Amino acid sequence: MHGIVNLDEARTLVGNAFGAAGDPDPPWPFAGGMRCSPRRGPGDLSHVGFGTAGGAGRREITMAERMIGTVVHRRDLSPILSILRLVPEDGSEFPPYLAGQYIALRRENCRLTKKTVGKDGKIEFVPDLDENGRQRRGAVSHAYSISSAPFETRLSRYLEFYVVLHIDDRGQPGRLSESLFQMHSTGDRTISYFYKIAGDFTLEKRASGFQNVVMIGTGSGLAPFAAMIKQLHYNATQGSASDVRYTLFHGNRSDLELGYHDELAAIALSGTLDFVYVPTVSRPSKQDLVNPDLGKGRANNLVRRVFGMPLKEEEDLAGLSGQGPDTTQATASLQVTVRPILPSGVSESGLRERMDPRTTVFLTCGNPSGMADVKRIAEAQGIRFELEEW
Ligand SMILES: Cc1cc2nc3c(=O)[nH]c(=O)nc-3n(C[C@H](O)[C@H](O)[C@H](O)COP(=O)(O)OP(=O)(O)OC[C@H]3O[C@@H](n4cnc5c(N)ncnc54)[C@H](O)[C@@H]3O)c2cc1C
């Protein structure tokens, strides 16, 4: 476990150890210069909506009313990946939610940025300085998937989040995530949240009627799946076992960054659910390499392997060859790609049997390029594809 996050350390880590901008193995969907969906810009909370929440035992609160929460627990998996637990400061309850949904969080003192157009015509976001050259600070709000399961919130009152420090192309940290990662050092433990749950990336909406649900989550894109599997396991222990088969491909760069790994592995072992857990690391450490319980390679390439398809990087190179363009980058990319290996105890044939196109849905959340590749695989195999767009 890592201690207090030092921003320089985080920058160095992201820049050196994991490669610069465009890193194909970012710890989460946006690192390495990925962007939010253009439909929904950062800080744009138009999707949060307004209205009135209420119901038995719950005080009436305007749905988008801003509330204050306190971080009561924090676990740093790496200098840029953390699991946070938030409770309402005033002892009230969070609104009810389904596994896979999200809520908007806000911090007041974020380093603000402003939009500029660079020399090459590219839009950039640079520090917003006042007339004296001082950094302007202000509130920034963003959506975060809830990684706790609803039963955990009901029993223990907290919401859990699995967050990553955003680092842009220029090595600058994101406004809100930087503030979240600086909380330790400032001693300030408050995060505002909006009293409104949103999102339809739920099993009820996206997987209803499918016998085989295959989840593919990379980086902090695991968050909605952690909530779903924990809730399904709890339901099973309470006598509501599901007869659906669940498979989770969980990818990150190294074992240390596989948040929720132990919990998910324990659920798979417990046998309460028909659940196969496939953890995999794309930049295995020496220890990871000799750990048979860990898969190796990117999650999308493991899925490809199950279907006997070439690696994404092989397909990319083959697509360029013979057409004239420079293949240097694609060749280099293939050379450094870790070949997919499944964890011990999980077989290709066993997984293929759980992915019958007629009865299978792929639920995906994570690195955009990896998820776009999973979409290609799904299309090639005739499998229904669902994406949570961050
Ligand atoms: C439904 C949903 C669920 C999510 N769940 C999670 C989760 O569980 N865990 C997690 O870590 N993240 C999650 N995210 C991402 C999260 O909402 C934030 O986008 C992320 O933390 C980055 O925020 P930031 O303020 O640190 O970065 P920002 O400062 O917002 O920078 C991000 C990018 O936005 C652009 N940008 C910078 N400044 C501005 C500006 N002033 N105006 C407009 N654009 C700007 C830049 O391109 C920059 O690279 C989720 C997003 C969505 C939509």
The ligand as an SDF file (V2000), in Angstrom:
LIG
                    3D

 53 58  0  0  0  0  0  0  0  0999 V2000
  -20.4550    8.3070  -16.0250 C   0  0  0  0  0  0  0  0  0  0  0  0
  -19.0290    8.5620  -15.6300 C   0  0  0  0  0  0  0  0  0  0  0  0
  -18.4600    7.8040  -14.6230 C   0  0  0  0  0  0  0  0  0  0  0  0
  -17.1310    8.0250  -14.2520 C   0  0  0  0  0  0  0  0  0  0  0  0
  -16.5990    7.2580  -13.2750 N   0  0  0  0  0  0  0  0  0  0  0  0
  -15.3030    7.4270  -12.9110 C   0  0  0  0  0  0  0  0  0  0  0  0
  -14.7270    6.6020  -11.9030 C   0  0  0  0  0  0  0  0  0  0  0  0
  -15.3690    5.7210  -11.3220 O   0  0  0  0  0  0  0  0  0  0  0  0
  -13.4170    6.8060  -11.5800 N   0  0  0  0  0  0  0  0  0  0  0  0
  -12.6760    7.7790  -12.2010 C   0  0  0  0  0  0  0  0  0  0  0  0
  -11.4940    7.9280  -11.8500 O   0  0  0  0  0  0  0  0  0  0  0  0
  -13.2140    8.5730  -13.1580 N   0  0  0  0  0  0  0  0  0  0  0  0
  -14.4980    8.4340  -13.5200 C   0  0  0  0  0  0  0  0  0  0  0  0
  -15.0430    9.2300  -14.4860 N   0  0  0  0  0  0  0  0  0  0  0  0
  -14.2280   10.3600  -15.0080 C   0  0  0  0  0  0  0  0  0  0  0  0
  -14.4230   11.6170  -14.1290 C   0  0  0  0  0  0  0  0  0  0  0  0
  -15.7580   12.0770  -14.2860 O   0  0  0  0  0  0  0  0  0  0  0  0
  -13.4940   12.8050  -14.5180 C   0  0  0  0  0  0  0  0  0  0  0  0
  -13.6840   13.0930  -15.8670 O   0  0  0  0  0  0  0  0  0  0  0  0
  -12.0380   12.5090  -14.2640 C   0  0  0  0  0  0  0  0  0  0  0  0
  -11.7920   12.2950  -12.8800 O   0  0  0  0  0  0  0  0  0  0  0  0
  -11.1310   13.6810  -14.7350 C   0  0  0  0  0  0  0  0  0  0  0  0
  -11.4960   14.8250  -14.0860 O   0  0  0  0  0  0  0  0  0  0  0  0
  -10.4250   15.9760  -13.7640 P   0  0  0  0  0  0  0  0  0  0  0  0
  -11.1730   17.1610  -13.2900 O   0  0  0  0  0  0  0  0  0  0  0  0
   -9.3430   15.4450  -12.9170 O   0  0  0  0  0  0  0  0  0  0  0  0
   -9.8040   16.2630  -15.1940 O   0  0  0  0  0  0  0  0  0  0  0  0
  -10.1380   17.5380  -16.1080 P   0  0  0  0  0  0  0  0  0  0  0  0
   -9.4890   18.7460  -15.5740 O   0  0  0  0  0  0  0  0  0  0  0  0
  -11.6150   17.6030  -16.3100 O   0  0  0  0  0  0  0  0  0  0  0  0
   -9.3990   17.0990  -17.4130 O   0  0  0  0  0  0  0  0  0  0  0  0
   -9.8720   16.0220  -18.1790 C   0  0  0  0  0  0  0  0  0  0  0  0
   -9.7560   16.4320  -19.6360 C   0  0  0  0  0  0  0  0  0  0  0  0
  -10.7690   17.4120  -19.8640 O   0  0  0  0  0  0  0  0  0  0  0  0
  -10.2510   18.4860  -20.6480 C   0  0  0  0  0  0  0  0  0  0  0  0
  -10.3090   19.7300  -19.8610 N   0  0  0  0  0  0  0  0  0  0  0  0
   -9.4070   20.2820  -19.0230 C   0  0  0  0  0  0  0  0  0  0  0  0
   -9.8350   21.4630  -18.5630 N   0  0  0  0  0  0  0  0  0  0  0  0
  -11.0580   21.6590  -19.1100 C   0  0  0  0  0  0  0  0  0  0  0  0
  -12.0220   22.6970  -19.0100 C   0  0  0  0  0  0  0  0  0  0  0  0
  -11.8120   23.7970  -18.2760 N   0  0  0  0  0  0  0  0  0  0  0  0
  -13.1760   22.5630  -19.7070 N   0  0  0  0  0  0  0  0  0  0  0  0
  -13.4180   21.4900  -20.4730 C   0  0  0  0  0  0  0  0  0  0  0  0
  -12.5250   20.4800  -20.6130 N   0  0  0  0  0  0  0  0  0  0  0  0
  -11.3780   20.5550  -19.9290 C   0  0  0  0  0  0  0  0  0  0  0  0
   -8.8330   18.1080  -21.0120 C   0  0  0  0  0  0  0  0  0  0  0  0
   -8.9010   17.5010  -22.2770 O   0  0  0  0  0  0  0  0  0  0  0  0
   -8.4170   17.1030  -19.9810 C   0  0  0  0  0  0  0  0  0  0  0  0
   -7.4700   16.1830  -20.4800 O   0  0  0  0  0  0  0  0  0  0  0  0
  -16.3620    9.0300  -14.8890 C   0  0  0  0  0  0  0  0  0  0  0  0
  -16.9490    9.7780  -15.9120 C   0  0  0  0  0  0  0  0  0  0  0  0
  -18.2540    9.5520  -16.2760 C   0  0  0  0  0  0  0  0  0  0  0  0
  -18.8590   10.3810  -17.3830 C   0  0  0  0  0  0  0  0  0  0  0  0
  1  2  1  0
  2  3  1  0
  2 52  2  0
  3  4  2  0
  4  5  1  0
  4 50  1  0
  5  6  2  0
  6  7  1  0
  6 13  1  0
  7  8  2  0
  7  9  1  0
  9 10  1  0
 10 11  2  0
 10 12  1  0
 12 13  2  0
 13 14  1  0
 14 15  1  0
 14 50  1  0
 15 16  1  0
 16 17  1  0
 16 18  1  0
 18 19  1  0
 18 20  1  0
 20 21  1  0
 20 22  1  0
 22 23  1  0
 23 24  1  0
 24 25  2  0
 24 26  1  0
 24 27  1  0
 27 28  1  0
 28 29  2  0
 28 30  1  0
 28 31  1  0
 31 32  1  0
 32 33  1  0
 33 34  1  0
 33 48  1  0
 34 35  1  0
 35 36  1  0
 35 46  1  0
 36 37  1  0
 36 45  1  0
 37 38  2  0
 38 39  1  0
 39 40  1  0
 39 45  2  0
 40 41  1  0
 40 42  2  0
 42 43  1  0
 43 44  2  0
 44 45  1  0
 46 47  1  0
 46 48  1  0
 48 49  1  0
 50 51  2  0
 51 52  1  0
 52 53  1  0
M  END
$$$$
